[in-house]
Amino acid sequence: MDETLNETVDLTAGLPGRTGAIGGIESLVLDGRRLFFGFDFTSDQVLSPLIGDPAAMARFAARHMRQRTGAHDEPYWAALVGASVDGSDLVWRDEQRAFTTATLETGDTGAAHGHLLYLLDAATAGDGHPPGSTVANWDLLFAPYARGAGRTARDGNSR
């Protein structure tokens, strides 16, 4: 999965309009797999695709992200990638950043629901993209949720 995930996007290119931004590393779990991403806490925007390989995330960050102290090398970013497994600056509890395709499709994301909506907003593309489209490969997380929301609306059910 991790290798396939990393091949879905070009990790040598930064995200348009977000390259060189100051940010940190966050992670989430989707269907039991840890996925890493860069995040700008000042502008509430994701700075990278979802990346399944810790070394690839550190490499992406070294190329395309900055900290307040400037640019840093891969070992520096690798430490931040590792720290993102054990904690998050976005949520307090691990269950708020764990998702399954099945629960996304039903819309029953429990404690993670608020964080999911926050990430959807943070990963939404800006100018020049269709409204509501997400950057890079973030549809891995949001497509199942959108399918479930559409099915719920058709069925006349509310959450």
NORURKA-V669899 format. One record per backbone hydrogen bond with DSSP energy under -1.0 kcal/mol. CO is the residue of the C=O (numbers start at 0). NH is the residue of the N-H. Records with the same first field share a line. If there is no record, write none. Layout:
BEGIN
CO->NH / NH
END
This chain:
BEGIN
0->4
1->5
2->6
4->7
14->17
17->20
20->65
23->38
25->36
27->34
28->98
29->32
32->29
34->27
35->50
36->25
37->46
38->23
39->43 / 44
44->39
50->35
52->56
53->57
54->58
55->59
56->60
57->61
58->62
59->63
60->64
63->19
65->22
66->69
69->66
72->76
73->77
74->78
75->79
76->80
77->81
78->82
79->83
81->84
82->86
92->95
93->96
96->28
98->30
99->103
100->104
101->105
102->106
106->108
108->111
109->112
111->115
112->116
113->117
114->118
115->119
116->120
117->121
118->122
120->123
121->45
122->134
125->128
129->132
132->124
134->137
136->139
137->140 / 141
138->142
141->145
142->146
143->147
144->148
145->149
146->150
147->151
148->152
149->153
150->154
151->156
END
